[in-house]
Amino acid sequence: MTGSSSHDALDTALRLARAQAVLAKRLDSVLAHRHGISYADFQVLLHLGAAPGARMRRVDLARAVGLTASGVTRGLGPLERIGLVEREKDARDARIAYAALTATGRERLGEMTLSAEEVAADWFAASCTDAEVATLGRLLTALGGRGRPTGDPVAEDA
């Protein structure tokens, strides 16, 4: 890319980053106010909720949410203390530890998801049609963006 097309690409990238920051701040605010968690916590819980058995190895969870393993460990502490997540040992290998949603975590995740869906719907409704949202979703997917976790952390990381 040269000339005005590279200028346009940077302008678009900056607009996308700004829009993402605005939406993340709104999600963070609503989730904190209604549920006492951050948007980052919500993303962790979403991935755990989509995983087989609602549990993941910490290293896989870190890769799925784009954090380091130590970052995930630090983030899981508060979620464990409020009873949304627990540590599970592997029955066959004691060296392997999982982060798992508790029954309370599963219930609360459903409530949090409804709040997040409401925020996203309101945010897009303010300036986009349903067709534009669908088109944007396809464009973001083509650029490597991911939607909700599918339950396959390897496929999501590709």
C-alpha atoms as a printed R data frame, in Angstrom:
    type eleno elety resid chain resno       x       y      z
1   ATOM     1    CA   MET     A     1   0.000   0.000  0.000
2   ATOM     2    CA   THR     A     2   1.229   3.425 -0.843
3   ATOM     3    CA   GLY     A     3  -0.058   6.958 -0.889
4   ATOM     4    CA   SER     A     4  -3.617   7.598  0.134
5   ATOM     5    CA   SER     A     5  -4.495   3.896  0.505
6   ATOM     6    CA   SER     A     6  -1.910   3.457  3.304
7   ATOM     7    CA   HIS     A     7  -3.177   6.692  4.854
8   ATOM     8    CA   ASP     A     8  -6.743   5.338  4.677
9   ATOM     9    CA   ALA     A     9  -5.644   1.992  6.146
10  ATOM    10    CA   LEU     A    10  -4.006   3.672  9.137
11  ATOM    11    CA   ASP     A    11  -6.994   5.950  9.625
12  ATOM    12    CA   THR     A    12  -9.320   2.946  9.551
13  ATOM    13    CA   ALA     A    13  -7.092   0.975 11.959
14  ATOM    14    CA   LEU     A    14  -7.086   3.900 14.403
15  ATOM    15    CA   ARG     A    15 -10.869   4.246 14.153
16  ATOM    16    CA   LEU     A    16 -11.289   0.505 14.753
17  ATOM    17    CA   ALA     A    17  -9.007   0.611 17.787
18  ATOM    18    CA   ARG     A    18 -10.890   3.610 19.185
19  ATOM    19    CA   ALA     A    19 -14.286   1.972 18.625
20  ATOM    20    CA   GLN     A    20 -13.048  -1.199 20.344
21  ATOM    21    CA   ALA     A    21 -11.789   0.834 23.309
22  ATOM    22    CA   VAL     A    22 -15.123   2.657 23.652
23  ATOM    23    CA   LEU     A    23 -17.117  -0.587 23.532
24  ATOM    24    CA   ALA     A    24 -14.740  -2.349 25.959
25  ATOM    25    CA   LYS     A    25 -15.065   0.556 28.408
26  ATOM    26    CA   ARG     A    26 -18.864   0.405 28.188
27  ATOM    27    CA   LEU     A    27 -18.891  -3.377 28.710
28  ATOM    28    CA   ASP     A    28 -16.456  -3.035 31.594
29  ATOM    29    CA   SER     A    29 -18.632  -0.398 33.261
30  ATOM    30    CA   VAL     A    30 -21.899  -2.323 32.932
31  ATOM    31    CA   LEU     A    31 -20.396  -5.661 33.981
32  ATOM    32    CA   ALA     A    32 -18.714  -4.066 37.000
33  ATOM    33    CA   HIS     A    33 -21.864  -2.214 38.059
34  ATOM    34    CA   ARG     A    34 -24.290  -5.111 37.587
35  ATOM    35    CA   HIS     A    35 -22.118  -8.133 38.322
36  ATOM    36    CA   GLY     A    36 -18.951  -6.993 40.095
37  ATOM    37    CA   ILE     A    37 -16.575  -8.242 37.408
38  ATOM    38    CA   SER     A    38 -14.485  -6.666 34.672
39  ATOM    39    CA   TYR     A    39 -14.814  -7.178 30.946
40  ATOM    40    CA   ALA     A    40 -11.534  -9.133 31.073
41  ATOM    41    CA   ASP     A    41 -13.028 -11.398 33.757
42  ATOM    42    CA   PHE     A    42 -16.100 -11.888 31.578
43  ATOM    43    CA   GLN     A    43 -13.953 -13.007 28.654
44  ATOM    44    CA   VAL     A    44 -12.237 -15.583 30.878
45  ATOM    45    CA   LEU     A    45 -15.596 -16.853 32.110
46  ATOM    46    CA   LEU     A    46 -16.957 -17.022 28.532
47  ATOM    47    CA   HIS     A    47 -14.049 -19.211 27.458
48  ATOM    48    CA   LEU     A    48 -14.429 -21.479 30.464
49  ATOM    49    CA   GLY     A    49 -18.171 -21.724 29.859
50  ATOM    50    CA   ALA     A    50 -17.639 -22.811 26.250
51  ATOM    51    CA   ALA     A    51 -14.930 -25.362 27.055
52  ATOM    52    CA   PRO     A    52 -15.699 -29.073 27.409
53  ATOM    53    CA   GLY     A    53 -16.664 -29.686 31.021
54  ATOM    54    CA   ALA     A    54 -16.519 -25.898 31.585
55  ATOM    55    CA   ARG     A    55 -12.821 -26.196 32.362
56  ATOM    56    CA   MET     A    56  -9.518 -25.426 30.675
57  ATOM    57    CA   ARG     A    57  -5.849 -25.788 31.414
58  ATOM    58    CA   ARG     A    58  -4.532 -22.407 32.459
59  ATOM    59    CA   VAL     A    59  -2.068 -22.305 29.569
60  ATOM    60    CA   ASP     A    60  -4.892 -22.912 27.062
61  ATOM    61    CA   LEU     A    61  -7.047 -20.287 28.750
62  ATOM    62    CA   ALA     A    62  -4.173 -17.808 28.571
63  ATOM    63    CA   ARG     A    63  -3.749 -18.422 24.856
64  ATOM    64    CA   ALA     A    64  -7.503 -18.115 24.254
65  ATOM    65    CA   VAL     A    65  -7.810 -14.732 25.969
66  ATOM    66    CA   GLY     A    66  -4.456 -13.367 24.799
67  ATOM    67    CA   LEU     A    67  -2.712 -13.219 28.169
68  ATOM    68    CA   THR     A    68   0.354 -14.822 29.671
69  ATOM    69    CA   ALA     A    69  -0.100 -17.846 31.924
70  ATOM    70    CA   SER     A    70   0.885 -15.735 34.935
71  ATOM    71    CA   GLY     A    71  -1.596 -13.053 33.874
72  ATOM    72    CA   VAL     A    72  -4.382 -15.632 33.802
73  ATOM    73    CA   THR     A    73  -3.319 -16.988 37.189
74  ATOM    74    CA   ARG     A    74  -3.472 -13.472 38.682
75  ATOM    75    CA   GLY     A    75  -6.852 -12.873 37.041
76  ATOM    76    CA   LEU     A    76  -8.320 -16.146 38.275
77  ATOM    77    CA   GLY     A    77  -7.574 -15.386 41.940
78  ATOM    78    CA   PRO     A    78 -10.419 -12.909 42.435
79  ATOM    79    CA   LEU     A    79 -12.818 -15.120 40.453
80  ATOM    80    CA   GLU     A    80 -11.915 -18.033 42.738
81  ATOM    81    CA   ARG     A    81 -12.414 -15.907 45.868
82  ATOM    82    CA   ILE     A    82 -15.942 -14.927 44.822
83  ATOM    83    CA   GLY     A    83 -16.819 -18.511 43.959
84  ATOM    84    CA   LEU     A    84 -17.143 -18.286 40.169
85  ATOM    85    CA   VAL     A    85 -14.083 -20.400 39.338
86  ATOM    86    CA   GLU     A    86 -12.243 -23.220 41.090
87  ATOM    87    CA   ARG     A    87  -9.001 -25.097 40.591
88  ATOM    88    CA   GLU     A    88  -9.217 -28.714 39.539
89  ATOM    89    CA   LYS     A    89  -6.391 -31.228 39.429
90  ATOM    90    CA   ASP     A    90  -6.121 -33.737 36.600
91  ATOM    91    CA   ALA     A    91  -7.051 -37.207 37.849
92  ATOM    92    CA   ARG     A    92  -4.219 -38.808 35.847
93  ATOM    93    CA   ASP     A    93  -1.486 -36.179 36.156
94  ATOM    94    CA   ALA     A    94  -1.139 -34.082 39.324
95  ATOM    95    CA   ARG     A    95   1.110 -31.617 37.489
96  ATOM    96    CA   ILE     A    96  -1.832 -30.450 35.372
97  ATOM    97    CA   ALA     A    97  -4.248 -27.952 36.869
98  ATOM    98    CA   TYR     A    98  -7.466 -26.697 35.362
99  ATOM    99    CA   ALA     A    99  -9.525 -23.584 35.890
100 ATOM   100    CA   ALA     A   100 -13.173 -24.611 36.037
101 ATOM   101    CA   LEU     A   101 -16.464 -22.779 36.344
102 ATOM   102    CA   THR     A   102 -18.380 -23.528 39.502
103 ATOM   103    CA   ALA     A   103 -22.141 -24.051 39.472
104 ATOM   104    CA   THR     A   104 -22.470 -20.455 40.672
105 ATOM   105    CA   GLY     A   105 -20.101 -19.350 37.913
106 ATOM   106    CA   ARG     A   106 -22.242 -21.023 35.268
107 ATOM   107    CA   GLU     A   107 -25.392 -19.376 36.591
108 ATOM   108    CA   ARG     A   108 -23.805 -15.950 36.883
109 ATOM   109    CA   LEU     A   109 -22.205 -16.258 33.437
110 ATOM   110    CA   GLY     A   110 -25.686 -16.564 31.943
111 ATOM   111    CA   GLU     A   111 -26.727 -13.334 33.661
112 ATOM   112    CA   MET     A   112 -23.511 -11.573 32.621
113 ATOM   113    CA   THR     A   113 -23.944 -12.690 29.023
114 ATOM   114    CA   LEU     A   114 -27.435 -11.177 28.910
115 ATOM   115    CA   SER     A   115 -26.004  -7.872 30.172
116 ATOM   116    CA   ALA     A   116 -23.176  -7.942 27.610
117 ATOM   117    CA   GLU     A   117 -25.609  -8.757 24.796
118 ATOM   118    CA   GLU     A   118 -27.765  -5.816 25.852
119 ATOM   119    CA   VAL     A   119 -24.777  -3.441 25.843
120 ATOM   120    CA   ALA     A   120 -23.623  -4.651 22.423
121 ATOM   121    CA   ALA     A   121 -27.119  -4.431 20.922
122 ATOM   122    CA   ASP     A   122 -27.634  -0.896 22.267
123 ATOM   123    CA   TRP     A   123 -24.173   0.223 21.148
124 ATOM   124    CA   PHE     A   124 -24.665  -0.985 17.580
125 ATOM   125    CA   ALA     A   125 -28.323   0.119 17.374
126 ATOM   126    CA   ALA     A   126 -27.217   3.705 17.939
127 ATOM   127    CA   SER     A   127 -25.485   3.860 14.556
128 ATOM   128    CA   CYS     A   128 -25.796   0.615 12.555
129 ATOM   129    CA   THR     A   129 -28.480  -1.454 10.926
130 ATOM   130    CA   ASP     A   130 -28.635  -5.214 11.528
131 ATOM   131    CA   ALA     A   131 -27.265  -5.770  8.022
132 ATOM   132    CA   GLU     A   132 -24.321  -3.446  8.718
133 ATOM   133    CA   VAL     A   133 -23.564  -5.293 11.960
134 ATOM   134    CA   ALA     A   134 -23.600  -8.604 10.069
135 ATOM   135    CA   THR     A   135 -21.280  -7.169  7.390
136 ATOM   136    CA   LEU     A   136 -18.937  -5.794 10.028
137 ATOM   137    CA   GLY     A   137 -18.875  -9.197 11.714
138 ATOM   138    CA   ARG     A   138 -17.847 -10.861  8.449
139 ATOM   139    CA   LEU     A   139 -15.145  -8.232  7.808
140 ATOM   140    CA   LEU     A   140 -13.727  -8.606 11.309
141 ATOM   141    CA   THR     A   141 -13.680 -12.383 10.938
142 ATOM   142    CA   ALA     A   142 -11.739 -12.003  7.673
143 ATOM   143    CA   LEU     A   143  -9.240  -9.821  9.549
144 ATOM   144    CA   GLY     A   144  -8.718 -12.483 12.204
145 ATOM   145    CA   GLY     A   145 -11.315 -11.358 14.705
146 ATOM   146    CA   ARG     A   146 -13.157 -13.937 16.773
147 ATOM   147    CA   GLY     A   147 -16.644 -13.940 18.144
148 ATOM   148    CA   ARG     A   148 -17.844 -15.997 21.058
149 ATOM   149    CA   PRO     A   149 -15.644 -18.931 21.978
150 ATOM   150    CA   THR     A   150 -16.654 -22.160 20.277
151 ATOM   151    CA   GLY     A   151 -15.296 -24.544 22.869
152 ATOM   152    CA   ASP     A   152 -12.250 -25.484 20.793
153 ATOM   153    CA   PRO     A   153  -9.300 -23.357 22.007
154 ATOM   154    CA   VAL     A   154  -7.007 -24.784 19.317
155 ATOM   155    CA   ALA     A   155  -9.383 -23.782 16.513
156 ATOM   156    CA   GLU     A   156  -9.920 -20.379 18.100
157 ATOM   157    CA   ASP     A   157  -6.214 -19.710 18.304
158 ATOM   158    CA   ALA     A   158  -5.593 -20.486 14.637
